[in-house]
Amino acid sequence: MPKTSARLLSLLSLLQARRDWPGALLAERLDVSPRTVRRDVDRLRELGYPVVAMKGPDGGYRLDAGTELPPLLFDDEQAVALAVALQIATTTGAGIEEAAARALNTVRQVLPARLRHRVDTLRVTAVDRPAIRPEPQVDSDVLMAIGAAVHGREVLRFDYSPVSGPVRATAGTWEGCEGTPAAPPGSAALPGSPTGAPRPSPQQAGTPMPPQVPPSPIPHTGTLPQTPRHTDPAPPPPRRVEPHHLVTWGRRWYLVAWDLDRDDWRTFRADRITPRTPTGPRFPPRELPGGSVEAFITARFRGIDATQGPDGVGGWPCRGEVILALPAAEVLRHTREGIVEELGPDRCRVVLGSWSWPGLAAAIGRFDADIEVIGPPELASAFAHLATRYAAAAQARATPNP
């Protein structure tokens, strides 16, 4: 009986690992005969697990979705992974903290005593980085609506709210990467990036500026002109996109989609999306630039073309090499990306990238050590440019006001 019970647990674990299993392959994995597999499948059905038999030359089995939830099966690694995932759900930005806590409590109740003890001993305190203002939370219903459209490959219509608070620039193909967090010129880097860099102005980004309308002259009729009635601008039409991926980056959720009205790829912040129903017709999937969603998103946040190839996607638009008068171990503690090579006890070679050459020079200068520029010449010019700017700022500070 213990051997049979262990075999049933192994069979159930295999059925949960993949959708379809040929009967011969199951017998091989369990080291039993196909007849024993059939008997074990019947035992699982008696316990309430909906195992469906598949017809065909080889035959097979599938663990189907049932109307009632049978006892859950977790091995030690799965139990630990589930406990960690539910306890750090507070840092996802999806607004599911309370639901995650209830889910962890529900799962804990159905775990065996041995696994329940392991879960209880694993207490994780999820602490997020402090921010000037709290990150926007996404309604879980919005995530479900977007996810359903992505899964069903159905055209999604939604209202896209403007950015609340101070207006910030966008990254990627500038106007094309809508809602992507970016910093103003000279500020800190994007989440996950080691360096900051200036962003293009609206004119450089291709975003049209509103025309300047001269004030109307007051007519010489002895009376003041009537003040025109204030009318609210008409709301923008809903966006129509082919949703392809729902991704997270830096505690924010984004939708990667093909914009049908702009005929180009776009990224949208999920916290600014209000889906409309019903969804539109189904669409065939398109090939994402860069070959993968990871390459596409990384390229958009770094402001480069995702079709440039591995060098363009994996790196930054500006890459430079210097020698710092610091131990390599000290530089590594403050470098999340890049190459650090030890050249001696107090010297190391550093290769970093950034949005721009001044941004790269500023990032290297933060190490507060002597710098030897290896290349390229643009990096040396950026150091000279910043030196002039910093010297002017120091002189203005030293000069007393009249």
LINTAUR-V11214 format. One record per residue. RES is the residue in three letters. SS is DSSP state (~ for helix, > for strand, _ for the rest). PHI is phi in radians with two decimals (none if undefined). D_FIRST is the distance of its C-alpha to the first C-alpha in whole Angstrom. Layout:
# LINTAUR-V11214
res:RES ss:SS phi:PHI d_first:D_FIRST
res:RES ss:SS phi:PHI d_first:D_FIRST
This chain:
# LINTAUR-V11214
res:MET ss:_ phi:none d_first:0
res:PRO ss:~ phi:-1.01 d_first:4
res:LYS ss:~ phi:-1.16 d_first:5
res:THR ss:~ phi:-1.14 d_first:5
res:SER ss:~ phi:-1.09 d_first:6
res:ALA ss:~ phi:-1.11 d_first:9
res:ARG ss:~ phi:-1.16 d_first:10
res:LEU ss:~ phi:-1.10 d_first:10
res:LEU ss:~ phi:-1.13 d_first:12
res:SER ss:~ phi:-1.14 d_first:14
res:LEU ss:~ phi:-1.12 d_first:15
res:LEU ss:~ phi:-1.14 d_first:16
res:SER ss:~ phi:-1.12 d_first:18
res:LEU ss:~ phi:-1.15 d_first:20
res:LEU ss:~ phi:-1.12 d_first:21
res:GLN ss:~ phi:-1.39 d_first:23
res:ALA ss:~ phi:-1.35 d_first:24
res:ARG ss:_ phi:-2.53 d_first:27
res:ARG ss:_ phi:-1.26 d_first:28
res:ASP ss:> phi:-2.06 d_first:27
res:TRP ss:> phi:-2.25 d_first:25
res:PRO ss:> phi:-1.10 d_first:25
res:GLY ss:~ phi:-1.05 d_first:23
res:ALA ss:~ phi:-1.12 d_first:23
res:LEU ss:~ phi:-1.22 d_first:23
res:LEU ss:~ phi:-1.08 d_first:20
res:ALA ss:~ phi:-1.07 d_first:19
res:GLU ss:~ phi:-1.18 d_first:21
res:ARG ss:~ phi:-1.16 d_first:20
res:LEU ss:~ phi:-1.55 d_first:16
res:ASP ss:_ phi:1.05 d_first:17
res:VAL ss:_ phi:-2.35 d_first:15
res:SER ss:_ phi:-1.49 d_first:17
res:PRO ss:~ phi:-1.01 d_first:19
res:ARG ss:~ phi:-1.13 d_first:17
res:THR ss:~ phi:-1.14 d_first:14
res:VAL ss:~ phi:-1.07 d_first:16
res:ARG ss:~ phi:-1.10 d_first:17
res:ARG ss:~ phi:-1.15 d_first:14
res:ASP ss:~ phi:-1.16 d_first:12
res:VAL ss:~ phi:-1.09 d_first:16
res:ASP ss:~ phi:-1.10 d_first:16
res:ARG ss:~ phi:-1.13 d_first:13
res:LEU ss:~ phi:-1.11 d_first:15
res:ARG ss:~ phi:-1.10 d_first:18
res:GLU ss:~ phi:-1.13 d_first:16
res:LEU ss:_ phi:-1.45 d_first:16
res:GLY ss:_ phi:1.82 d_first:19
res:TYR ss:_ phi:-1.52 d_first:19
res:PRO ss:_ phi:-1.36 d_first:22
res:VAL ss:> phi:-1.60 d_first:21
res:VAL ss:> phi:-1.77 d_first:25
res:ALA ss:> phi:-1.52 d_first:25
res:MET ss:> phi:-1.85 d_first:28
res:LYS ss:_ phi:-1.53 d_first:30
res:GLY ss:_ phi:2.61 d_first:32
res:PRO ss:_ phi:-1.02 d_first:32
res:ASP ss:_ phi:-1.70 d_first:29
res:GLY ss:_ phi:1.23 d_first:27
res:GLY ss:> phi:2.97 d_first:25
res:TYR ss:> phi:-2.43 d_first:23
res:ARG ss:> phi:-2.52 d_first:25
res:LEU ss:> phi:-1.50 d_first:23
res:ASP ss:_ phi:-1.49 d_first:26
res:ALA ss:_ phi:-1.35 d_first:28
res:GLY ss:_ phi:-1.88 d_first:27
res:THR ss:_ phi:-1.37 d_first:29
res:GLU ss:_ phi:-2.08 d_first:26
res:LEU ss:_ phi:-1.50 d_first:25
res:PRO ss:_ phi:-1.31 d_first:21
res:PRO ss:_ phi:-0.96 d_first:19
res:LEU ss:_ phi:-1.38 d_first:21
res:LEU ss:_ phi:-2.04 d_first:19
res:PHE ss:_ phi:-2.26 d_first:21
res:ASP ss:_ phi:-1.50 d_first:20
res:ASP ss:~ phi:-1.05 d_first:22
res:GLU ss:~ phi:-1.14 d_first:25
res:GLN ss:~ phi:-1.15 d_first:25
res:ALA ss:~ phi:-1.11 d_first:25
res:VAL ss:~ phi:-1.15 d_first:28
res:ALA ss:~ phi:-1.08 d_first:30
res:LEU ss:~ phi:-1.14 d_first:30
res:ALA ss:~ phi:-1.11 d_first:31
res:VAL ss:~ phi:-1.14 d_first:34
res:ALA ss:~ phi:-1.08 d_first:35
res:LEU ss:~ phi:-1.26 d_first:35
res:GLN ss:~ phi:-1.35 d_first:37
res:ILE ss:_ phi:-1.69 d_first:40
res:ALA ss:~ phi:-1.12 d_first:40
res:THR ss:~ phi:-1.20 d_first:43
res:THR ss:~ phi:-1.79 d_first:45
res:THR ss:_ phi:-1.51 d_first:44
res:GLY ss:_ phi:1.29 d_first:47
res:ALA ss:_ phi:-1.73 d_first:46
res:GLY ss:_ phi:1.14 d_first:46
res:ILE ss:_ phi:-2.07 d_first:42
res:GLU ss:~ phi:-1.05 d_first:42
res:GLU ss:~ phi:-1.14 d_first:41
res:ALA ss:~ phi:-1.11 d_first:39
res:ALA ss:~ phi:-1.14 d_first:37
res:ALA ss:~ phi:-1.13 d_first:37
res:ARG ss:~ phi:-1.19 d_first:36
res:ALA ss:~ phi:-1.14 d_first:33
res:LEU ss:~ phi:-1.09 d_first:32
res:ASN ss:~ phi:-1.16 d_first:32
res:THR ss:~ phi:-1.14 d_first:30
res:VAL ss:~ phi:-1.13 d_first:27
res:ARG ss:~ phi:-1.04 d_first:27
res:GLN ss:~ phi:-1.20 d_first:26
res:VAL ss:~ phi:-1.71 d_first:23
res:LEU ss:_ phi:-1.37 d_first:22
res:PRO ss:_ phi:-1.08 d_first:19
res:ALA ss:~ phi:-1.00 d_first:21
res:ARG ss:~ phi:-1.12 d_first:21
res:LEU ss:~ phi:-1.28 d_first:22
res:ARG ss:~ phi:-1.08 d_first:24
res:HIS ss:~ phi:-1.12 d_first:26
res:ARG ss:~ phi:-1.13 d_first:26
res:VAL ss:~ phi:-1.16 d_first:28
res:ASP ss:~ phi:-1.16 d_first:30
res:THR ss:~ phi:-1.38 d_first:31
res:LEU ss:_ phi:-1.71 d_first:33
res:ARG ss:_ phi:-1.92 d_first:36
res:VAL ss:_ phi:-1.90 d_first:38
res:THR ss:_ phi:-1.80 d_first:42
res:ALA ss:_ phi:-1.53 d_first:43
res:VAL ss:_ phi:-2.05 d_first:47
res:ASP ss:_ phi:-1.66 d_first:49
res:ARG ss:_ phi:-1.14 d_first:52
res:PRO ss:_ phi:-1.15 d_first:55
res:ALA ss:_ phi:-2.31 d_first:58
res:ILE ss:_ phi:-1.10 d_first:61
res:ARG ss:_ phi:-2.39 d_first:60
res:PRO ss:_ phi:-1.11 d_first:56
res:GLU ss:_ phi:-1.20 d_first:55
res:PRO ss:_ phi:-1.16 d_first:54
res:GLN ss:_ phi:-1.62 d_first:51
res:VAL ss:_ phi:-1.83 d_first:50
res:ASP ss:_ phi:-1.12 d_first:49
res:SER ss:~ phi:-1.08 d_first:45
res:ASP ss:~ phi:-1.14 d_first:47
res:VAL ss:~ phi:-1.15 d_first:49
res:LEU ss:~ phi:-1.07 d_first:46
res:MET ss:~ phi:-1.14 d_first:44
res:ALA ss:~ phi:-1.13 d_first:47
res:ILE ss:~ phi:-1.16 d_first:48
res:GLY ss:~ phi:-1.07 d_first:44
res:ALA ss:~ phi:-1.15 d_first:44
res:ALA ss:~ phi:-1.18 d_first:48
res:VAL ss:~ phi:-1.13 d_first:46
res:HIS ss:~ phi:-1.15 d_first:43
res:GLY ss:~ phi:-1.45 d_first:45
res:ARG ss:_ phi:0.92 d_first:48
res:GLU ss:> phi:-2.01 d_first:50
res:VAL ss:> phi:-1.05 d_first:54
res:LEU ss:> phi:-1.87 d_first:54
res:ARG ss:> phi:-1.93 d_first:57
res:PHE ss:> phi:-2.75 d_first:57
res:ASP ss:> phi:-1.56 d_first:60
res:TYR ss:> phi:-2.03 d_first:60
res:SER ss:_ phi:-1.30 d_first:62
res:PRO ss:_ phi:-1.24 d_first:64
res:VAL ss:_ phi:-1.19 d_first:63
res:SER ss:_ phi:-1.50 d_first:64
res:GLY ss:_ phi:1.48 d_first:66
res:PRO ss:_ phi:-1.05 d_first:68
res:VAL ss:_ phi:-1.26 d_first:68
res:ARG ss:_ phi:-2.15 d_first:66
res:ALA ss:_ phi:-1.24 d_first:66
res:THR ss:_ phi:-2.06 d_first:64
res:ALA ss:_ phi:-1.95 d_first:62
res:GLY ss:_ phi:1.58 d_first:61
res:THR ss:_ phi:-1.51 d_first:64
res:TRP ss:~ phi:0.99 d_first:66
res:GLU ss:~ phi:-1.07 d_first:66
res:GLY ss:~ phi:-1.30 d_first:63
res:CYS ss:_ phi:-1.74 d_first:61
res:GLU ss:_ phi:-1.32 d_first:61
res:GLY ss:_ phi:1.39 d_first:60
res:THR ss:_ phi:-1.25 d_first:59
res:PRO ss:_ phi:-1.15 d_first:59
res:ALA ss:_ phi:-2.60 d_first:62
res:ALA ss:_ phi:-1.85 d_first:64
res:PRO ss:_ phi:-1.20 d_first:68
res:PRO ss:_ phi:-0.94 d_first:70
res:GLY ss:_ phi:1.46 d_first:70
res:SER ss:_ phi:-1.60 d_first:67
res:ALA ss:_ phi:-1.17 d_first:63
res:ALA ss:_ phi:-1.38 d_first:61
res:LEU ss:_ phi:-1.16 d_first:58
res:PRO ss:_ phi:-1.01 d_first:55
res:GLY ss:_ phi:1.59 d_first:53
res:SER ss:_ phi:-1.84 d_first:57
res:PRO ss:_ phi:-1.48 d_first:58
res:THR ss:_ phi:-2.38 d_first:62
res:GLY ss:_ phi:-1.77 d_first:64
res:ALA ss:_ phi:-2.89 d_first:67
res:PRO ss:_ phi:-1.19 d_first:69
res:ARG ss:_ phi:-1.83 d_first:69
res:PRO ss:_ phi:-1.23 d_first:71
res:SER ss:_ phi:-1.25 d_first:74
res:PRO ss:~ phi:-0.98 d_first:73
res:GLN ss:~ phi:-1.18 d_first:76
res:GLN ss:~ phi:-1.18 d_first:75
res:ALA ss:~ phi:-1.32 d_first:71
res:GLY ss:_ phi:1.57 d_first:73
res:THR ss:_ phi:-1.48 d_first:73
res:PRO ss:_ phi:-1.16 d_first:76
res:MET ss:_ phi:-1.55 d_first:78
res:PRO ss:_ phi:-1.14 d_first:79
res:PRO ss:_ phi:-1.15 d_first:83
res:GLN ss:_ phi:-1.49 d_first:86
res:VAL ss:_ phi:-1.71 d_first:88
res:PRO ss:_ phi:-1.19 d_first:91
res:PRO ss:_ phi:-1.17 d_first:92
res:SER ss:_ phi:-1.30 d_first:94
res:PRO ss:_ phi:-1.21 d_first:98
res:ILE ss:_ phi:-1.37 d_first:99
res:PRO ss:_ phi:-1.20 d_first:102
res:HIS ss:_ phi:-1.50 d_first:106
res:THR ss:_ phi:-2.05 d_first:106
res:GLY ss:_ phi:1.47 d_first:106
res:THR ss:_ phi:-2.22 d_first:103
res:LEU ss:_ phi:-1.33 d_first:99
res:PRO ss:_ phi:-1.19 d_first:97
res:GLN ss:_ phi:-1.26 d_first:94
res:THR ss:_ phi:-1.31 d_first:91
res:PRO ss:_ phi:-1.14 d_first:88
res:ARG ss:_ phi:-1.19 d_first:86
res:HIS ss:_ phi:-1.43 d_first:82
res:THR ss:_ phi:-2.13 d_first:80
res:ASP ss:_ phi:-1.19 d_first:76
res:PRO ss:_ phi:-1.13 d_first:75
res:ALA ss:_ phi:-1.15 d_first:73
res:PRO ss:_ phi:-1.11 d_first:69
res:PRO ss:_ phi:-1.15 d_first:68
res:PRO ss:_ phi:-1.16 d_first:66
res:PRO ss:_ phi:-1.15 d_first:63
res:ARG ss:> phi:-1.37 d_first:61
res:ARG ss:> phi:-2.19 d_first:59
res:VAL ss:> phi:-2.39 d_first:57
res:GLU ss:> phi:-1.73 d_first:54
res:PRO ss:> phi:-1.28 d_first:51
res:HIS ss:> phi:-2.04 d_first:49
res:HIS ss:> phi:-2.55 d_first:47
res:LEU ss:> phi:-1.93 d_first:47
res:VAL ss:> phi:-2.23 d_first:47
res:THR ss:> phi:-2.07 d_first:47
res:TRP ss:> phi:-2.66 d_first:50
res:GLY ss:_ phi:1.02 d_first:51
res:ARG ss:_ phi:1.20 d_first:49
res:ARG ss:> phi:-2.13 d_first:51
res:TRP ss:> phi:-1.82 d_first:49
res:TYR ss:> phi:-2.34 d_first:51
res:LEU ss:> phi:-1.86 d_first:51
res:VAL ss:> phi:-1.70 d_first:52
res:ALA ss:> phi:-2.59 d_first:54
res:TRP ss:> phi:-1.65 d_first:57
res:ASP ss:> phi:-1.39 d_first:60
res:LEU ss:_ phi:-1.24 d_first:61
res:ASP ss:_ phi:-1.44 d_first:65
res:ARG ss:_ phi:-1.80 d_first:65
res:ASP ss:_ phi:0.96 d_first:63
res:ASP ss:> phi:-2.85 d_first:62
res:TRP ss:> phi:-1.33 d_first:59
res:ARG ss:> phi:-2.42 d_first:58
res:THR ss:> phi:-2.08 d_first:56
res:PHE ss:> phi:-2.20 d_first:56
res:ARG ss:> phi:-1.29 d_first:55
res:ALA ss:~ phi:-1.19 d_first:52
res:ASP ss:~ phi:-1.25 d_first:54
res:ARG ss:~ phi:-1.82 d_first:57
res:ILE ss:> phi:-1.70 d_first:56
res:THR ss:> phi:-2.10 d_first:56
res:PRO ss:> phi:-1.12 d_first:54
res:ARG ss:> phi:-1.91 d_first:56
res:THR ss:_ phi:-2.09 d_first:55
res:PRO ss:_ phi:-1.41 d_first:54
res:THR ss:_ phi:-1.32 d_first:53
res:GLY ss:_ phi:-1.56 d_first:55
res:PRO ss:_ phi:-1.21 d_first:54
res:ARG ss:> phi:-1.30 d_first:52
res:PHE ss:_ phi:-2.41 d_first:53
res:PRO ss:_ phi:-1.34 d_first:52
res:PRO ss:_ phi:-1.17 d_first:50
res:ARG ss:_ phi:-1.79 d_first:53
res:GLU ss:_ phi:-1.43 d_first:53
res:LEU ss:_ phi:-1.35 d_first:53
res:PRO ss:_ phi:-1.02 d_first:56
res:GLY ss:_ phi:1.64 d_first:54
res:GLY ss:_ phi:1.60 d_first:51
res:SER ss:_ phi:-2.71 d_first:49
res:VAL ss:~ phi:-1.19 d_first:49
res:GLU ss:~ phi:-1.12 d_first:48
res:ALA ss:~ phi:-1.15 d_first:51
res:PHE ss:~ phi:-1.15 d_first:53
res:ILE ss:~ phi:-1.14 d_first:53
res:THR ss:~ phi:-1.06 d_first:54
res:ALA ss:~ phi:-1.14 d_first:57
res:ARG ss:~ phi:-1.10 d_first:58
res:PHE ss:~ phi:-1.29 d_first:58
res:ARG ss:~ phi:-1.71 d_first:59
res:GLY ss:_ phi:1.29 d_first:62
res:ILE ss:_ phi:-2.16 d_first:62
res:ASP ss:_ phi:-1.40 d_first:61
res:ALA ss:~ phi:-1.21 d_first:58
res:THR ss:~ phi:-1.65 d_first:59
res:GLN ss:~ phi:-1.30 d_first:61
res:GLY ss:_ phi:1.82 d_first:58
res:PRO ss:~ phi:-1.01 d_first:56
res:ASP ss:~ phi:-1.16 d_first:59
res:GLY ss:~ phi:-1.28 d_first:60
res:VAL ss:~ phi:-1.32 d_first:56
res:GLY ss:~ phi:-1.33 d_first:55
res:GLY ss:_ phi:-1.96 d_first:58
res:TRP ss:_ phi:-1.92 d_first:61
res:PRO ss:_ phi:-1.05 d_first:64
res:CYS ss:> phi:-2.18 d_first:66
res:ARG ss:> phi:-2.25 d_first:65
res:GLY ss:> phi:-2.42 d_first:67
res:GLU ss:> phi:-2.25 d_first:67
res:VAL ss:> phi:-2.43 d_first:68
res:ILE ss:> phi:-2.04 d_first:68
res:LEU ss:> phi:-1.83 d_first:68
res:ALA ss:_ phi:-1.50 d_first:69
res:LEU ss:_ phi:-2.54 d_first:66
res:PRO ss:_ phi:-1.13 d_first:63
res:ALA ss:~ phi:-1.07 d_first:60
res:ALA ss:~ phi:-1.09 d_first:57
res:GLU ss:~ phi:-1.22 d_first:59
res:VAL ss:~ phi:-1.22 d_first:60
res:LEU ss:~ phi:-1.08 d_first:56
res:ARG ss:_ phi:-1.14 d_first:55
res:HIS ss:_ phi:-2.07 d_first:57
res:THR ss:_ phi:-2.17 d_first:57
res:ARG ss:_ phi:-1.48 d_first:54
res:GLU ss:_ phi:-2.35 d_first:55
res:GLY ss:_ phi:2.03 d_first:57
res:ILE ss:> phi:-2.11 d_first:58
res:VAL ss:> phi:-2.20 d_first:59
res:GLU ss:> phi:-2.13 d_first:60
res:GLU ss:> phi:-1.30 d_first:61
res:LEU ss:> phi:-1.96 d_first:64
res:GLY ss:> phi:3.01 d_first:65
res:PRO ss:_ phi:-1.11 d_first:65
res:ASP ss:_ phi:-2.29 d_first:66
res:ARG ss:> phi:-2.50 d_first:66
res:CYS ss:> phi:-2.65 d_first:64
res:ARG ss:> phi:-1.72 d_first:64
res:VAL ss:> phi:-2.23 d_first:63
res:VAL ss:> phi:-2.11 d_first:62
res:LEU ss:> phi:-2.31 d_first:62
res:GLY ss:> phi:-2.33 d_first:62
res:SER ss:> phi:-2.82 d_first:63
res:TRP ss:_ phi:-1.17 d_first:65
res:SER ss:_ phi:-2.56 d_first:68
res:TRP ss:~ phi:-1.18 d_first:70
res:PRO ss:~ phi:-1.07 d_first:72
res:GLY ss:~ phi:-1.12 d_first:68
res:LEU ss:~ phi:-1.18 d_first:67
res:ALA ss:~ phi:-1.10 d_first:70
res:ALA ss:~ phi:-1.14 d_first:69
res:ALA ss:~ phi:-1.16 d_first:66
res:ILE ss:~ phi:-1.24 d_first:67
res:GLY ss:~ phi:-1.14 d_first:69
res:ARG ss:_ phi:-1.21 d_first:67
res:PHE ss:_ phi:-1.34 d_first:66
res:ASP ss:_ phi:0.94 d_first:69
res:ALA ss:_ phi:-2.61 d_first:70
res:ASP ss:_ phi:-1.09 d_first:73
res:ILE ss:> phi:-2.16 d_first:72
res:GLU ss:> phi:-2.06 d_first:73
res:VAL ss:> phi:-1.40 d_first:72
res:ILE ss:> phi:-1.55 d_first:71
res:GLY ss:> phi:2.88 d_first:71
res:PRO ss:_ phi:-1.47 d_first:72
res:PRO ss:~ phi:-1.05 d_first:76
res:GLU ss:~ phi:-1.07 d_first:74
res:LEU ss:~ phi:-1.22 d_first:72
res:ALA ss:~ phi:-1.09 d_first:76
res:SER ss:~ phi:-1.12 d_first:78
res:ALA ss:~ phi:-1.15 d_first:75
res:PHE ss:~ phi:-1.09 d_first:75
res:ALA ss:~ phi:-1.12 d_first:79
res:HIS ss:~ phi:-1.08 d_first:79
res:LEU ss:~ phi:-1.19 d_first:77
res:ALA ss:~ phi:-1.06 d_first:79
res:THR ss:~ phi:-1.11 d_first:82
res:ARG ss:~ phi:-1.14 d_first:80
res:TYR ss:~ phi:-1.17 d_first:79
res:ALA ss:~ phi:-1.11 d_first:83
res:ALA ss:~ phi:-1.13 d_first:84
res:ALA ss:~ phi:-1.16 d_first:82
res:ALA ss:~ phi:-1.19 d_first:83
res:GLN ss:~ phi:-1.18 d_first:86
res:ALA ss:~ phi:-1.15 d_first:86
res:ARG ss:~ phi:-1.22 d_first:84
res:ALA ss:~ phi:-1.34 d_first:87
res:THR ss:_ phi:-1.37 d_first:90
res:PRO ss:_ phi:-1.23 d_first:91
res:ASN ss:_ phi:-1.25 d_first:92
res:PRO ss:_ phi:-1.19 d_first:95
